Structure formats: structure tokens, C-alpha cells
Amino acid sequence: MSSAIDTAGRWLEVLATGAVAEWDGLVDPDFSMHVPFMPGESPEPTVGLEPNRARVAALWAAWEQFEFTDTEIHAAADDPELIFVTSRSVAKTVWGAPYENRYMIRLRVHDGIVREHLEFMNPAPVLAAFEGHL
């Protein structure tokens, strides 16, 4: 397993817990995050450690529990810093709504630091779980 794959695995563990304080030393100060199909998402990536930390902390306040499952992590054959992740989630909101989804995530990792996170997921489960809360 490569260092970039290890970093990607650690990133997903930290992300799933919403522990944004643990981003220090794991996430680049110029970190770029974009989830284009997330309801309410900007058409452009959010850039910067603090803006991304704030947005993830706000979203994770809605989760009573969240877990990534069936996760596969692979580096691109021609670029070991380019990481592809497929995963599922099982979660429950603080208001009791169940949530499950599937993800395809593209990460850019350099020297053990996550620099970029591009995530694709189905917006329908988000809309259902967050109905009346968005």
C-alpha cells in the first residue's frame, strides 16, 4: 500500500467522524473541496483549509452517526498522487432520518497531505434525509 493510499484512508476516517480539528497536518492550507451534486453546493470548489473546515463542521453537526463502508482506494497507474475512492455510507441524522449513499471520490495527495477532494454522489438521498432541514 502506498503512502498516498494510506493518507487517503486516514482522510476518509477523519472525514467520517467530522473531526475537523484533526485536519491539521493532514490537509493542505490551500485545500480544494468540491461536491458538485450536493444540494446547495457552489458551482466552484471551496478553496482553503478554514472555509472547508467550516462547511464540513456545519454539515457534520447534522449527523448522529456516519460511517463509510465497502471502501476501495486505488492510486492511478500513471500518477501515484492521484487517488480514486469508491465507498458507501450508512448514517442517521440528529433528527432521526436514515441516510445511505454511494460515492466516487477523486483525491490529490502530495507528501502525505490531502490537497484536493472531488466527490460525486447521488443528491436524492441527501434531499430525502434533510427534507425541511436544508
Z-matrix of the N, CA and C atoms (Angstrom, degrees):
N
C 1 1.449
C 2 1.526 1 107.92
N 3 1.302 2 117.61 1 134.88
C 4 1.458 3 121.49 2 -177.36
C 5 1.517 4 111.15 3 -83.46
N 6 1.307 5 115.66 4 164.05
C 7 1.454 6 121.67 5 177.75
C 8 1.531 7 111.15 6 -61.86
N 9 1.327 8 117.72 7 -39.74
C 10 1.469 9 120.68 8 178.91
C 11 1.529 10 110.64 9 -64.66
N 12 1.315 11 117.19 10 -37.05
C 13 1.467 12 120.67 11 177.47
C 14 1.531 13 109.80 12 -68.36
N 15 1.335 14 116.94 13 -41.00
C 16 1.467 15 120.38 14 175.87
C 17 1.524 16 110.64 15 -60.19
N 18 1.329 17 116.13 16 -44.67
C 19 1.466 18 120.67 17 179.05
C 20 1.519 19 110.62 18 -61.82
N 21 1.317 20 117.10 19 -42.67
C 22 1.471 21 120.74 20 178.58
C 23 1.525 22 110.75 21 -61.12
N 24 1.321 23 117.30 22 -42.52
C 25 1.460 24 120.69 23 177.69
C 26 1.513 25 111.97 24 -62.27
N 27 1.325 26 116.06 25 -43.25
C 28 1.476 27 120.39 26 177.66
C 29 1.528 28 110.05 27 -63.03
N 30 1.330 29 117.12 28 -42.72
C 31 1.463 30 121.81 29 178.72
C 32 1.531 31 110.83 30 -57.17
N 33 1.317 32 117.16 31 -46.00
C 34 1.468 33 120.05 32 -179.67
C 35 1.528 34 111.51 33 -65.22
N 36 1.325 35 116.96 34 -37.00
C 37 1.470 36 120.10 35 176.64
C 38 1.524 37 110.76 36 -62.09
N 39 1.318 38 116.39 37 -47.13
C 40 1.463 39 121.25 38 -179.52
C 41 1.525 40 110.28 39 -66.39
N 42 1.324 41 117.03 40 -43.87
C 43 1.463 42 121.11 41 -179.78
C 44 1.525 43 111.08 42 -60.63
N 45 1.317 44 117.47 43 -42.40
C 46 1.470 45 121.36 44 -177.67
C 47 1.523 46 112.75 45 -64.20
N 48 1.320 47 117.17 46 -25.87
C 49 1.467 48 119.97 47 179.62
C 50 1.520 49 112.35 48 -89.84
N 51 1.339 50 116.75 49 -13.74
C 52 1.460 51 119.74 50 -176.38
C 53 1.517 52 112.78 51 73.46
N 54 1.324 53 117.50 52 15.24
C 55 1.468 54 122.51 53 -176.67
C 56 1.526 55 110.43 54 -79.53
N 57 1.331 56 116.28 55 73.61
C 58 1.464 57 120.49 56 -174.89
C 59 1.529 58 112.59 57 -64.60
N 60 1.322 59 118.70 58 -22.24
C 61 1.468 60 120.76 59 176.39
C 62 1.528 61 110.90 60 -65.62
N 63 1.330 62 116.93 61 -24.65
C 64 1.465 63 121.18 62 -179.77
C 65 1.529 64 112.79 63 -81.80
N 66 1.324 65 117.45 64 1.65
C 67 1.459 66 120.19 65 178.21
C 68 1.526 67 111.54 66 -70.65
N 69 1.335 68 118.18 67 -26.80
C 70 1.462 69 121.22 68 -178.96
C 71 1.519 70 109.56 69 -58.07
N 72 1.329 71 115.99 70 128.91
C 73 1.452 72 121.39 71 -178.57
C 74 1.512 73 114.40 72 82.20
N 75 1.328 74 116.71 73 -7.35
C 76 1.468 75 121.62 74 179.04
C 77 1.524 76 111.24 75 -113.63
N 78 1.334 77 116.12 76 -29.01
C 79 1.464 78 122.49 77 -174.68
C 80 1.529 79 109.35 78 -118.54
N 81 1.314 80 116.40 79 135.16
C 82 1.460 81 123.72 80 179.44
C 83 1.532 82 110.97 81 -63.78
N 84 1.340 83 118.83 82 143.77
C 85 1.467 84 120.24 83 176.23
C 86 1.532 85 113.07 84 -58.17
N 87 1.334 86 117.21 85 -28.06
C 88 1.469 87 121.81 86 178.11
C 89 1.526 88 111.84 87 -100.59
N 90 1.311 89 116.29 88 26.57
C 91 1.462 90 123.97 89 -179.33
C 92 1.528 91 111.54 90 -48.93
N 93 1.328 92 115.64 91 134.35
C 94 1.466 93 123.05 92 177.46
C 95 1.524 94 108.52 93 -113.99
N 96 1.342 95 115.61 94 127.58
C 97 1.465 96 120.59 95 179.31
C 98 1.520 97 108.53 96 -132.09
N 99 1.340 98 114.63 97 135.36
C 100 1.465 99 119.49 98 179.93
C 101 1.526 100 108.81 99 -148.84
N 102 1.324 101 114.89 100 132.30
C 103 1.466 102 122.54 101 177.00
C 104 1.528 103 105.33 102 -129.28
N 105 1.345 104 117.97 103 79.96
C 106 1.464 105 121.74 104 -168.37
C 107 1.521 106 116.09 105 -55.54
N 108 1.336 107 118.11 106 -30.43
C 109 1.467 108 119.30 107 -177.16
C 110 1.526 109 113.41 108 -94.55
N 111 1.332 110 117.62 109 2.83
C 112 1.462 111 120.83 110 177.50
C 113 1.531 112 108.48 111 -70.51
N 114 1.326 113 117.48 112 127.23
C 115 1.466 114 119.48 113 177.97
C 116 1.534 115 110.82 114 -54.96
N 117 1.325 116 115.35 115 129.91
C 118 1.458 117 121.37 116 179.80
C 119 1.512 118 114.81 117 85.53
N 120 1.321 119 117.80 118 -0.36
C 121 1.462 120 121.89 119 -178.41
C 122 1.519 121 110.59 120 -69.58
N 123 1.308 122 116.49 121 141.56
C 124 1.460 123 122.82 122 174.35
C 125 1.528 124 109.00 123 -64.95
N 126 1.337 125 117.55 124 149.35
C 127 1.469 126 118.73 125 176.51
C 128 1.532 127 113.03 126 -68.27
N 129 1.319 128 117.06 127 -15.97
C 130 1.464 129 121.87 128 179.54
C 131 1.531 130 109.80 129 -110.82
N 132 1.329 131 117.45 130 153.21
C 133 1.467 132 119.85 131 176.72
C 134 1.531 133 111.42 132 -61.37
N 135 1.317 134 115.91 133 151.35
C 136 1.460 135 121.58 134 170.40
C 137 1.522 136 106.27 135 -87.31
N 138 1.334 137 116.46 136 128.02
C 139 1.461 138 121.10 137 -175.91
C 140 1.528 139 109.34 138 -116.62
N 141 1.312 140 115.20 139 136.17
C 142 1.458 141 121.73 140 177.38
C 143 1.519 142 111.12 141 114.97
N 144 1.314 143 115.28 142 142.22
C 145 1.461 144 121.18 143 -178.61
C 146 1.526 145 111.50 144 -60.48
N 147 1.318 146 117.49 145 -51.99
C 148 1.465 147 120.19 146 -174.25
C 149 1.527 148 113.54 147 -67.51
N 150 1.341 149 120.20 148 -44.08
C 151 1.471 150 118.33 149 176.69
C 152 1.533 151 112.63 150 -60.31
N 153 1.323 152 117.04 151 -37.94
C 154 1.469 153 120.01 152 179.01
C 155 1.522 154 111.60 153 -72.99
N 156 1.304 155 116.49 154 -37.96
C 157 1.463 156 120.00 155 177.02
C 158 1.536 157 109.51 156 -60.77
N 159 1.326 158 117.11 157 -43.01
C 160 1.470 159 121.51 158 -179.18
C 161 1.524 160 111.45 159 -64.80
N 162 1.327 161 117.21 160 -43.62
C 163 1.467 162 118.91 161 -177.75
C 164 1.525 163 111.90 162 -68.19
N 165 1.334 164 117.44 163 -39.22
C 166 1.460 165 120.21 164 179.10
C 167 1.532 166 110.28 165 -69.81
N 168 1.332 167 117.69 166 -40.18
C 169 1.469 168 120.44 167 177.73
C 170 1.526 169 110.49 168 -60.27
N 171 1.330 170 117.23 169 -40.89
C 172 1.469 171 120.85 170 179.50
C 173 1.529 172 110.86 171 -64.35
N 174 1.327 173 117.08 172 -43.44
C 175 1.462 174 120.31 173 179.20
C 176 1.530 175 110.65 174 -66.94
N 177 1.329 176 116.65 175 -44.22
C 178 1.464 177 119.29 176 -175.56
C 179 1.523 178 112.44 177 -69.68
N 180 1.314 179 118.77 178 -16.39
C 181 1.468 180 120.71 179 174.67
C 182 1.528 181 110.43 180 -63.94
N 183 1.333 182 116.65 181 -19.82
C 184 1.471 183 121.46 182 -179.32
C 185 1.529 184 112.95 183 -84.32
N 186 1.329 185 117.73 184 -12.23
C 187 1.471 186 119.80 185 -176.07
C 188 1.518 187 111.41 186 -95.16
N 189 1.314 188 116.05 187 127.90
C 190 1.466 189 120.81 188 168.55
C 191 1.525 190 108.47 189 -80.20
N 192 1.327 191 115.68 190 -37.98
C 193 1.461 192 121.70 191 175.14
C 194 1.522 193 108.05 192 -150.13
N 195 1.327 194 115.66 193 148.94
C 196 1.462 195 121.87 194 178.58
C 197 1.518 196 107.29 195 -153.26
N 198 1.324 197 115.82 196 133.46
C 199 1.463 198 120.69 197 -179.81
C 200 1.521 199 109.72 198 -144.24
N 201 1.339 200 115.86 199 133.41
C 202 1.457 201 120.77 200 169.07
C 203 1.524 202 107.35 201 -84.68
N 204 1.339 203 117.17 202 137.85
C 205 1.461 204 121.95 203 178.14
C 206 1.522 205 109.13 204 -132.59
N 207 1.306 206 116.37 205 166.70
C 208 1.472 207 122.47 206 176.38
C 209 1.527 208 111.61 207 48.44
N 210 1.305 209 116.13 208 43.43
C 211 1.463 210 121.77 209 -174.93
C 212 1.526 211 110.94 210 -85.88
N 213 1.317 212 115.33 211 133.00
C 214 1.465 213 122.24 212 172.76
C 215 1.515 214 107.69 213 -124.14
N 216 1.328 215 116.25 214 134.98
C 217 1.460 216 122.50 215 -177.46
C 218 1.520 217 108.11 216 -127.62
N 219 1.332 218 116.19 217 127.37
C 220 1.464 219 121.35 218 -178.69
C 221 1.524 220 110.32 219 -139.25
N 222 1.314 221 115.96 220 141.85
C 223 1.460 222 121.37 221 172.60
C 224 1.522 223 108.77 222 -89.21
N 225 1.315 224 116.24 223 148.03
C 226 1.460 225 120.63 224 174.90
C 227 1.529 226 108.58 225 -64.04
N 228 1.307 227 116.52 226 142.01
C 229 1.465 228 121.07 227 -177.06
C 230 1.524 229 112.12 228 -61.90
N 231 1.324 230 117.21 229 -33.95
C 232 1.462 231 120.60 230 -176.26
C 233 1.528 232 113.55 231 -101.98
N 234 1.341 233 117.90 232 1.04
C 235 1.463 234 121.30 233 -178.60
C 236 1.529 235 108.71 234 -153.68
N 237 1.334 236 118.22 235 93.99
C 238 1.463 237 120.61 236 -175.22
C 239 1.529 238 114.37 237 -66.25
N 240 1.337 239 118.07 238 -10.54
C 241 1.467 240 120.89 239 176.64
C 242 1.526 241 112.11 240 -87.70
N 243 1.320 242 116.68 241 -10.77
C 244 1.460 243 122.07 242 178.78
C 245 1.525 244 107.53 243 -96.49
N 246 1.329 245 116.17 244 115.82
C 247 1.460 246 122.30 245 -172.60
C 248 1.524 247 109.70 246 -116.45
N 249 1.322 248 115.58 247 136.35
C 250 1.465 249 121.72 248 177.17
C 251 1.525 250 108.89 249 -115.85
N 252 1.320 251 115.67 250 133.60
C 253 1.461 252 122.42 251 -177.73
C 254 1.520 253 108.95 252 -126.32
N 255 1.313 254 116.69 253 134.97
C 256 1.461 255 121.09 254 165.73
C 257 1.519 256 106.00 255 -118.63
N 258 1.317 257 115.50 256 141.30
C 259 1.456 258 119.30 257 -177.34
C 260 1.521 259 110.04 258 -159.85
N 261 1.299 260 114.72 259 166.70
C 262 1.466 261 123.30 260 172.01
C 263 1.523 262 106.25 261 -122.33
N 264 1.327 263 115.16 262 162.17
C 265 1.459 264 118.99 263 173.00
C 266 1.513 265 109.83 264 -129.72
N 267 1.316 266 114.15 265 151.24
C 268 1.457 267 123.32 266 171.53
C 269 1.518 268 104.30 267 -130.77
N 270 1.334 269 116.43 268 126.42
C 271 1.456 270 119.37 269 -174.79
C 272 1.522 271 111.13 270 -152.63
N 273 1.331 272 113.60 271 171.38
C 274 1.458 273 120.96 272 174.76
C 275 1.519 274 107.05 273 -145.78
N 276 1.330 275 116.28 274 135.05
C 277 1.459 276 120.29 275 178.95
C 278 1.523 277 110.35 276 -78.83
N 279 1.328 278 116.05 277 166.12
C 280 1.465 279 120.12 278 178.54
C 281 1.525 280 111.58 279 -67.47
N 282 1.338 281 118.38 280 -18.17
C 283 1.467 282 120.97 281 176.26
C 284 1.527 283 111.66 282 -95.11
N 285 1.350 284 116.68 283 7.91
C 286 1.459 285 121.34 284 171.00
C 287 1.511 286 116.97 285 94.56
N 288 1.329 287 118.58 286 2.43
C 289 1.467 288 120.57 287 -179.81
C 290 1.527 289 110.41 288 -77.40
N 291 1.327 290 117.77 289 131.29
C 292 1.466 291 120.05 290 175.02
C 293 1.528 292 109.66 291 -75.07
N 294 1.328 293 115.59 292 154.74
C 295 1.464 294 120.63 293 -179.58
C 296 1.521 295 108.53 294 -148.19
N 297 1.313 296 115.40 295 132.10
C 298 1.465 297 122.39 296 172.11
C 299 1.515 298 107.35 297 -139.70
N 300 1.330 299 116.47 298 145.05
C 301 1.458 300 119.79 299 178.27
C 302 1.524 301 109.15 300 -156.28
N 303 1.334 302 115.17 301 171.90
C 304 1.462 303 123.40 302 175.38
C 305 1.519 304 106.96 303 -123.14
N 306 1.321 305 115.26 304 148.97
C 307 1.463 306 120.76 305 -174.60
C 308 1.522 307 111.42 306 -135.61
N 309 1.319 308 114.43 307 149.13
C 310 1.454 309 123.50 308 164.85
C 311 1.523 310 103.70 309 -126.69
N 312 1.313 311 115.69 310 119.40
C 313 1.459 312 121.06 311 -176.07
C 314 1.523 313 108.69 312 -122.32
N 315 1.327 314 114.92 313 132.78
C 316 1.466 315 120.70 314 173.65
C 317 1.523 316 107.68 315 -110.04
N 318 1.312 317 115.82 316 123.52
C 319 1.458 318 121.55 317 179.72
C 320 1.516 319 110.12 318 -115.05
N 321 1.311 320 115.34 319 151.02
C 322 1.462 321 121.87 320 170.20
C 323 1.526 322 105.18 321 -118.48
N 324 1.331 323 116.42 322 119.82
C 325 1.460 324 122.70 323 -177.11
C 326 1.520 325 108.09 324 -122.31
N 327 1.329 326 116.51 325 133.90
C 328 1.468 327 120.38 326 178.18
C 329 1.529 328 108.57 327 -136.88
N 330 1.320 329 116.47 328 125.55
C 331 1.472 330 122.28 329 179.14
C 332 1.526 331 112.67 330 50.13
N 333 1.323 332 116.80 331 43.68
C 334 1.457 333 121.12 332 176.33
C 335 1.516 334 115.37 333 77.74
N 336 1.329 335 116.99 334 11.28
C 337 1.466 336 122.22 335 -178.19
C 338 1.527 337 108.99 336 -120.35
N 339 1.332 338 116.33 337 131.61
C 340 1.466 339 121.14 338 176.81
C 341 1.524 340 107.88 339 -79.44
N 342 1.330 341 115.85 340 121.58
C 343 1.462 342 121.03 341 -177.91
C 344 1.522 343 112.72 342 -104.68
N 345 1.335 344 116.25 343 -26.41
C 346 1.462 345 119.69 344 -174.54
C 347 1.526 346 110.07 345 -149.26
N 348 1.333 347 115.28 346 140.09
C 349 1.470 348 122.70 347 178.64
C 350 1.525 349 106.93 348 -135.99
N 351 1.317 350 116.27 349 114.27
C 352 1.467 351 122.69 350 176.56
C 353 1.517 352 106.39 351 -120.62
N 354 1.331 353 116.25 352 119.87
C 355 1.465 354 121.28 353 -170.62
C 356 1.525 355 111.25 354 -124.21
N 357 1.319 356 114.82 355 132.98
C 358 1.462 357 121.03 356 175.40
C 359 1.518 358 108.46 357 -116.87
N 360 1.328 359 115.19 358 132.31
C 361 1.455 360 121.69 359 -179.86
C 362 1.518 361 108.34 360 -151.74
N 363 1.319 362 115.53 361 169.23
C 364 1.460 363 121.97 362 179.34
C 365 1.529 364 108.42 363 -84.90
N 366 1.335 365 118.98 364 122.62
C 367 1.463 366 119.78 365 -179.33
C 368 1.531 367 114.25 366 -73.39
N 369 1.326 368 118.95 367 -19.58
C 370 1.472 369 121.09 368 -175.78
C 371 1.532 370 112.78 369 -58.51
N 372 1.347 371 120.28 370 -46.19
C 373 1.462 372 118.80 371 178.03
C 374 1.535 373 113.25 372 -63.97
N 375 1.327 374 116.90 373 -32.14
C 376 1.470 375 120.51 374 176.85
C 377 1.521 376 109.34 375 -63.95
N 378 1.333 377 116.00 376 -48.99
C 379 1.465 378 120.49 377 -179.71
C 380 1.526 379 111.37 378 -59.82
N 381 1.323 380 117.36 379 -40.01
C 382 1.468 381 120.88 380 -179.87
C 383 1.530 382 111.23 381 -67.69
N 384 1.323 383 117.48 382 -46.70
C 385 1.469 384 121.16 383 -176.77
C 386 1.526 385 112.34 384 -70.38
N 387 1.338 386 116.10 385 -31.07
C 388 1.462 387 120.14 386 -175.64
C 389 1.526 388 112.75 387 -103.76
N 390 1.328 389 117.43 388 13.37
C 391 1.467 390 120.67 389 -179.77
C 392 1.529 391 109.73 390 -54.22
N 393 1.337 392 115.07 391 125.43
C 394 1.456 393 121.09 392 -178.47
C 395 1.517 394 114.31 393 81.73
N 396 1.353 395 117.25 394 -0.14
C 397 1.466 396 120.81 395 -177.74
C 398 1.526 397 112.56 396 -122.27
N 399 1.324 398 117.41 397 0.91
C 400 1.472 399 119.66 398 179.91
C 401 1.506 400 110.55 399 -90.87
